[in-house]
Amino acid sequence: MAPLTVLNTRKKAQTRLSRDSEIFTTIVKAIQDKKGENIVSLDLRQIPEAVADFFIICEANSNTQVRAIADFVEEQVQLQTGETPYKHEGFTAQQWILVDYVNVVVHVFQPETRKFYNLEEMWSDAERTEHND
């Protein structure tokens, strides 16, 4: 069987992020500005298997709001830091949009979808911080 090379296509940047990093604070503020709810971050830096330093997770009550939050996060991160996402997914169904900045991954869910996938439980070893106003 051939080695799994797909795992090597996505590499974390060498610099570790913190909650004080400009990209992190910009993302949280953008979500808050668009009225994202139940905002939490999971600190994955101590988990060797983690693909990022942080997950930032929030929810919105409609497809329109899910899309608006994800779009605004991308817009604000571009304006404030000059960074563009490595990848984004979910813009078609708009139940769960993922915006991947390599070291920080943003998850914008509708409530039922968030409950179903339960990322906070899946990554329960991570330190959890709430970011609600």
KOLMI-323753 format. One record per atom (N, C-alpha, C): atom name; x, y, z negated; residue in three letters. Coordinates in Angstrom, 3 decimals, padded with zeros to 6 digits. Atoms other than C-alpha are relative to their C-alpha. Layout:
N
atome X Y Z residu
CA X Y Z ALA
...
//
This chain:
133
atome X Y Z residu
N 000.842 -001.180 000.000 MET
CA 000.000 000.000 000.000 MET
C 000.885 001.240 000.000 MET
N -000.783 -001.233 -000.113 ALA
CA 001.334 003.450 000.930 ALA
C -000.165 000.859 -001.247 ALA
N 000.111 -000.876 001.172 PRO
CA 002.065 005.970 -001.843 PRO
C -001.069 001.064 000.215 PRO
N 001.052 -001.022 -000.038 LEU
CA -000.617 008.475 -002.681 LEU
C 000.653 001.365 000.130 LEU
N -000.671 -001.289 -000.212 THR
CA 000.689 011.698 -001.156 THR
C -000.916 001.179 -000.219 THR
N 000.925 -001.111 000.163 VAL
CA -002.459 013.767 -001.529 VAL
C 000.192 000.713 -001.341 VAL
N -000.200 -000.612 001.309 LEU
CA -001.621 014.365 -005.190 LEU
C 001.151 001.002 000.014 LEU
N -001.141 -000.903 -000.068 ASN
CA 001.554 016.146 -004.154 ASN
C -000.276 001.252 000.810 ASN
N 000.291 -001.158 -000.845 THR
CA -000.190 018.691 -001.916 THR
C -000.395 001.224 -000.810 THR
N 000.443 -001.110 000.839 ARG
CA -001.343 020.861 -004.805 ARG
C 000.943 000.095 -001.189 ARG
N -000.967 -000.149 001.082 LYS
CA 001.372 022.118 -007.092 LYS
C -000.316 001.244 -000.812 LYS
N 000.175 -001.157 000.863 LYS
CA 000.975 024.373 -010.081 LYS
C 001.200 000.925 000.154 LYS
N -001.086 -000.968 -000.022 ALA
CA 003.014 027.534 -010.008 ALA
C 000.888 -000.224 -001.218 ALA
N -000.953 000.226 001.083 GLN
CA 006.093 027.478 -012.195 GLN
C -000.305 000.838 -001.237 GLN
N 000.307 -000.874 001.114 THR
CA 004.917 030.379 -014.361 THR
C -001.310 -000.421 -000.639 THR
N 001.223 000.380 000.703 ARG
CA 002.414 029.353 -017.001 ARG
C -000.790 001.262 -000.323 ARG
N 000.882 -001.116 000.322 LEU
CA -000.551 031.600 -017.557 LEU
C -000.315 000.027 -001.486 LEU
N 000.553 -000.124 001.341 SER
CA -001.935 032.878 -020.831 SER
C -001.356 000.672 000.132 SER
N 001.299 -000.683 -000.035 ARG
CA -005.316 034.300 -021.769 ARG
C 000.163 001.505 000.206 ARG
N -000.276 -001.419 -000.216 ASP
CA -003.679 037.730 -021.527 ASP
C 000.457 000.299 001.431 ASP
N -000.429 -000.192 -001.388 SER
CA -002.629 037.186 -017.901 SER
C -001.022 000.837 000.752 SER
N 000.876 -000.899 -000.748 GLU
CA -004.033 039.728 -015.482 GLU
C -001.076 -000.775 000.769 GLU
N 000.986 000.755 -000.768 ILE
CA -005.734 037.099 -013.326 ILE
C -001.080 -000.570 -000.918 ILE
N 000.952 000.571 000.952 PHE
CA -007.383 035.469 -016.356 PHE
C -000.992 001.064 -000.468 PHE
N 000.887 -001.051 000.511 THR
CA -008.757 038.714 -017.780 THR
C -000.875 000.587 001.104 THR
N 000.781 -000.500 -001.130 THR
CA -009.870 039.888 -014.329 THR
C -001.168 -000.932 000.302 THR
N 001.057 000.980 -000.277 ILE
CA -011.859 036.683 -013.773 ILE
C -001.096 000.094 -001.045 ILE
N 001.001 -000.050 001.077 VAL
CA -013.589 036.828 -017.160 VAL
C -000.825 001.282 000.105 VAL
N 000.737 -001.266 -000.112 LYS
CA -014.483 040.514 -016.715 LYS
C -000.937 -000.012 001.208 LYS
N 000.844 000.063 -001.200 ALA
CA -015.825 039.895 -013.190 ALA
C -001.249 -000.835 -000.268 ALA
N 001.150 000.847 000.336 ILE
CA -018.072 037.100 -014.478 ILE
C -000.949 000.758 -000.913 ILE
N 000.837 -000.775 000.916 GLN
CA -019.306 039.303 -017.324 GLN
C -000.732 001.116 000.733 GLN
N 000.614 -001.100 -000.750 ASP
CA -019.969 042.199 -014.914 ASP
C -001.183 -000.470 000.841 ASP
N 001.105 000.550 -000.808 LYS
CA -022.206 039.953 -012.793 LYS
C -000.973 -000.820 -000.844 LYS
N 000.950 000.605 000.940 LYS
CA -024.054 038.698 -015.886 LYS
C 000.050 -001.527 -000.028 LYS
N -000.183 001.441 000.192 GLY
CA -022.628 035.171 -015.896 GLY
C -000.252 -000.331 -001.463 GLY
N 000.367 000.391 001.360 GLU
CA -023.774 033.270 -018.978 GLU
C 000.845 -001.176 -000.481 GLU
N -000.706 001.114 000.643 ASN
CA -022.187 030.835 -021.431 ASN
C 001.405 -000.174 000.577 ASN
N -001.350 -000.007 -000.561 ILE
CA -018.664 031.748 -020.333 ILE
C 000.960 -000.629 -001.008 ILE
N -001.020 000.632 000.838 VAL
CA -015.964 029.484 -021.729 VAL
C 001.262 -000.211 000.828 VAL
N -001.251 000.402 -000.657 SER
CA -012.335 028.859 -020.941 SER
C 000.528 -001.220 -000.734 SER
N -000.643 001.186 000.549 LEU
CA -010.577 025.566 -021.469 LEU
C 001.489 000.137 000.265 LEU
N -001.453 -000.105 -000.109 ASP
CA -006.845 025.755 -022.168 ASP
C 000.545 -001.409 000.228 ASP
N -000.457 001.336 -000.393 LEU
CA -005.397 022.761 -020.335 LEU
C 001.519 -000.140 -000.050 LEU
N -001.460 -000.005 -000.066 ARG
CA -001.722 023.625 -020.817 ARG
C 000.654 -001.133 -000.772 ARG
N -000.586 001.082 000.801 GLN
CA -001.153 020.887 -023.393 GLN
C -000.420 -001.386 000.489 GLN
N 000.477 001.274 -000.538 ILE
CA -002.775 018.164 -021.268 ILE
C 000.820 -000.324 001.246 ILE
N -000.912 000.292 -001.113 PRO
CA -000.180 016.535 -018.991 PRO
C -000.704 -000.305 001.324 PRO
N 000.715 000.386 -001.219 GLU
CA -002.769 015.242 -016.495 GLU
C -000.736 001.162 000.650 GLU
N 000.784 -001.133 -000.499 ALA
CA -004.369 018.653 -016.013 ALA
C 000.611 000.573 001.273 ALA
N -000.431 -000.552 -001.278 VAL
CA -004.212 020.195 -012.564 VAL
C 000.133 001.525 -000.040 VAL
N -000.061 -001.454 000.142 ALA
CA -004.353 023.783 -013.868 ALA
C 000.321 000.328 -001.451 ALA
N -000.209 -000.452 001.380 ASP
CA -003.494 025.819 -016.951 ASP
C -001.333 000.262 -000.690 ASP
N 001.303 -000.345 000.569 PHE
CA -007.100 026.966 -017.461 PHE
C -001.123 -000.335 000.968 PHE
N 001.283 -000.010 -000.693 PHE
CA -010.636 026.261 -016.375 PHE
C -000.795 001.132 -000.625 PHE
N 000.956 -000.979 000.495 ILE
CA -013.050 029.167 -016.684 ILE
C -001.351 -000.427 000.555 ILE
N 001.291 000.578 -000.360 ILE
CA -016.638 027.935 -016.658 ILE
C -001.106 000.961 -000.414 ILE
N 001.158 -000.807 000.341 CYS
CA -019.882 029.875 -016.535 CYS
C -001.208 -000.536 000.746 CYS
N 001.203 000.397 -000.715 GLU
CA -023.443 029.529 -015.361 GLU
C -000.806 001.216 000.406 GLU
N 000.890 -001.024 -000.534 ALA
CA -025.990 031.532 -013.429 ALA
C -001.337 -000.662 000.289 ALA
N 001.347 000.566 -000.060 ASN
CA -029.722 031.094 -013.047 ASN
C -000.597 -000.144 001.396 ASN
N 000.517 000.156 -001.359 SER
CA -030.080 031.124 -009.254 SER
C 001.162 -000.203 000.961 SER
N -001.022 000.139 -001.044 ASN
CA -028.213 030.263 -006.068 ASN
C 000.621 001.353 000.325 ASN
N -000.461 -001.338 -000.334 THR
CA -027.979 033.966 -005.337 THR
C 001.006 000.502 -001.031 THR
N -000.905 -000.468 001.046 GLN
CA -026.347 034.728 -008.692 GLN
C 001.286 -000.829 -000.028 GLN
N -001.206 000.838 -000.062 VAL
CA -023.953 031.754 -008.433 VAL
C 000.927 000.555 001.076 VAL
N -000.785 -000.528 -001.129 ARG
CA -022.792 033.094 -005.058 ARG
C 000.549 001.391 -000.320 ARG
N -000.428 -001.367 000.318 ALA
CA -022.640 036.696 -006.297 ALA
C 001.171 -000.004 -000.985 ALA
N -001.094 000.081 000.979 ILE
CA -020.432 035.747 -009.260 ILE
C 001.282 -000.467 000.686 ILE
N -001.191 000.535 -000.670 ALA
CA -018.047 033.677 -007.129 ALA
C 000.596 001.036 000.963 ALA
N -000.483 -001.029 -000.919 ASP
CA -017.824 036.401 -004.475 ASP
C 000.671 001.150 -000.748 ASP
N -000.539 -001.124 000.764 PHE
CA -017.220 039.101 -007.094 PHE
C 001.324 -000.371 -000.664 PHE
N -001.274 000.456 000.566 VAL
CA -014.505 037.037 -008.802 VAL
C 001.088 000.103 001.067 VAL
N -000.998 -000.057 -001.074 GLU
CA -012.692 036.670 -005.471 GLU
C 000.361 001.448 000.353 GLU
N -000.218 -001.408 -000.341 GLU
CA -013.127 040.377 -004.690 GLU
C 000.850 000.702 -001.058 GLU
N -000.711 -000.689 001.079 GLN
CA -011.918 041.589 -008.094 GLN
C 001.422 -000.529 -000.177 GLN
N -001.356 000.557 000.123 VAL
CA -008.948 039.203 -008.269 VAL
C 000.867 000.533 001.134 VAL
N -000.748 -000.554 -001.144 GLN
CA -007.886 040.364 -004.781 GLN
C 000.378 001.461 -000.273 GLN
N -000.261 -001.421 000.264 LEU
CA -008.203 044.034 -005.793 LEU
C 001.001 000.203 -001.128 LEU
N -000.820 -000.221 001.195 GLN
CA -006.537 043.715 -009.213 GLN
C 001.379 -000.655 000.068 GLN
N -001.261 000.757 000.038 THR
CA -003.817 041.136 -008.538 THR
C 000.599 -000.255 001.376 THR
N -000.478 000.291 -001.342 GLY
CA -003.536 040.788 -004.771 GLY
C -000.062 -001.473 000.367 GLY
N 000.055 001.448 -000.252 GLU
CA -004.155 037.041 -005.053 GLU
C -001.300 -000.403 000.687 GLU
N 001.167 000.610 -000.632 THR
CA -006.496 035.040 -002.870 THR
C -000.064 -001.456 -000.449 THR
N 000.105 001.380 000.461 PRO
CA -007.838 031.600 -003.748 PRO
C 000.784 -000.967 000.875 PRO
N -000.617 001.120 -000.715 TYR
CA -005.886 028.507 -002.797 TYR
C -001.088 -000.738 000.765 TYR
N 001.116 000.738 -000.572 LYS
CA -009.271 026.941 -002.100 LYS
C -001.277 000.432 -000.702 LYS
N 001.294 -000.151 000.673 HIS
CA -012.959 027.420 -002.779 HIS
C -000.980 -000.960 000.662 HIS
N 000.960 000.991 -000.471 GLU
CA -015.846 025.010 -002.446 GLU
C -001.366 000.282 -000.601 GLU
N 001.342 -000.068 000.546 GLY
CA -019.592 024.873 -002.920 GLY
C -000.836 001.158 000.486 GLY
N 000.741 -001.169 -000.454 PHE
CA -020.657 027.992 -001.046 PHE
C -001.244 -000.364 000.808 PHE
N 001.176 000.406 -000.764 THR
CA -023.157 025.984 001.018 THR
C -001.178 -000.321 -000.919 THR
N 001.092 000.420 000.892 ALA
CA -025.213 024.339 -001.738 ALA
C -000.250 001.009 -001.121 ALA
N 000.077 -001.024 001.042 GLN
CA -024.505 027.039 -004.360 GLN
C -000.569 -000.509 -001.326 GLN
N 000.334 000.561 001.305 GLN
CA -025.212 024.700 -007.285 GLN
C 001.221 000.058 -000.918 GLN
N -001.270 -000.024 000.720 TRP
CA -021.540 024.670 -008.304 TRP
C 001.037 000.531 000.975 TRP
N -001.062 -000.556 -000.830 ILE
CA -018.979 026.952 -006.740 ILE
C 001.290 -000.025 -000.801 ILE
N -001.314 000.107 000.604 LEU
CA -015.340 026.303 -007.516 LEU
C 000.930 000.954 000.750 LEU
N -000.984 -000.902 -000.580 VAL
CA -012.718 028.990 -006.931 VAL
C 001.340 -000.340 -000.644 VAL
N -001.257 000.562 000.483 ASP
CA -009.193 027.585 -007.248 ASP
C 001.158 000.962 000.255 ASP
N -001.183 -000.848 -000.083 TYR
CA -006.286 029.909 -008.000 TYR
C 001.244 -000.762 -000.458 TYR
N -001.059 000.945 000.349 VAL
CA -003.994 026.906 -008.703 VAL
C 000.165 -000.119 -001.511 VAL
N -000.178 000.108 001.453 ASN
CA -003.179 027.718 -012.342 ASN
C -001.264 000.300 -000.786 ASN
N 001.295 -000.229 000.640 VAL
CA -006.711 028.843 -013.122 VAL
C -001.085 -000.333 001.027 VAL
N 001.089 000.421 -000.875 VAL
CA -009.843 027.277 -011.657 VAL
C -001.312 000.496 -000.607 VAL
N 001.270 -000.571 000.434 VAL
CA -013.197 029.052 -011.881 VAL
C -001.124 -000.925 000.463 VAL
N 001.159 000.834 -000.303 HIS
CA -016.390 026.962 -012.038 HIS
C -001.253 000.814 -000.307 HIS
N 001.254 -000.729 000.181 VAL
CA -019.712 028.771 -011.503 VAL
C -001.126 -000.984 000.289 VAL
N 001.033 001.032 -000.072 PHE
CA -022.635 026.434 -012.173 PHE
C -001.399 000.571 -000.137 PHE
N 001.376 -000.140 000.455 GLN
CA -026.379 026.425 -012.227 GLN
C -000.092 -000.870 -001.259 GLN
N 000.029 000.707 001.292 PRO
CA -027.384 025.194 -015.737 PRO
C -000.145 -001.523 000.096 PRO
N 000.219 001.455 -000.079 GLU
CA -028.631 021.729 -014.692 GLU
C 001.247 -000.706 000.524 GLU
N -001.206 000.589 -000.577 THR
CA -025.510 021.055 -012.637 THR
C 001.132 -000.003 -001.025 THR
N -001.033 -000.060 001.047 ARG
CA -023.238 022.185 -015.466 ARG
C -000.232 -001.085 -001.035 ARG
N 000.327 001.028 000.986 LYS
CA -025.047 019.897 -017.868 LYS
C 000.328 -001.397 000.538 LYS
N -000.242 001.301 -000.605 PHE
CA -024.780 016.961 -015.451 PHE
C 001.494 -000.342 000.033 PHE
N -001.438 000.272 -000.136 TYR
CA -021.014 017.280 -014.821 TYR
C 000.758 000.136 -001.319 TYR
N -000.522 -000.115 001.360 ASN
CA -020.235 018.374 -018.401 ASN
C 001.532 000.054 -000.069 ASN
N -001.460 -000.126 -000.013 LEU
CA -016.666 019.509 -017.765 LEU
C 000.586 000.225 -001.392 LEU
N -000.516 -000.241 001.353 GLU
CA -016.298 020.687 -021.355 GLU
C 000.197 -001.306 -000.760 GLU
N -000.156 001.306 000.659 GLU
CA -016.816 017.117 -022.570 GLU
C 001.112 -000.803 000.663 GLU
N -001.024 000.740 -000.736 MET
CA -014.625 015.630 -019.846 MET
C 001.401 000.442 -000.420 MET
N -001.283 -000.569 000.414 TRP
CA -011.793 017.932 -020.948 TRP
C -000.060 000.411 -001.479 TRP
N 000.221 -000.339 001.417 SER
CA -012.652 017.838 -024.659 SER
C 001.293 000.148 -000.798 SER
N -001.286 -000.187 000.679 ASP
CA -008.953 017.690 -025.615 ASP
C 000.508 001.434 000.143 ASP
N -000.443 -001.374 -000.232 ALA
CA -008.570 021.251 -024.335 ALA
C -000.578 000.940 -001.050 ALA
N 000.496 -001.039 000.905 GLU
CA -008.861 024.236 -026.633 GLU
C -001.049 000.824 000.749 GLU
N 001.132 -000.697 -000.621 ARG
CA -012.177 025.953 -025.899 ARG
C -000.165 001.375 -000.631 ARG
N 000.241 -001.353 000.470 THR
CA -012.766 029.698 -026.146 THR
C -001.232 000.552 000.706 THR
N 001.185 -000.613 -000.588 GLU
CA -016.082 031.480 -025.608 GLU
C 000.299 001.450 000.341 GLU
N -000.245 -001.360 -000.482 HIS
CA -016.107 034.764 -023.685 HIS
C -001.300 000.738 000.254 HIS
N 001.283 -000.676 -000.181 ASN
CA -019.636 036.032 -024.110 ASN
C 000.052 001.355 -000.684 ASN
N -000.020 -001.369 000.540 ASP
CA -020.240 039.735 -024.723 ASP
C -000.489 000.042 -001.429 ASP
//
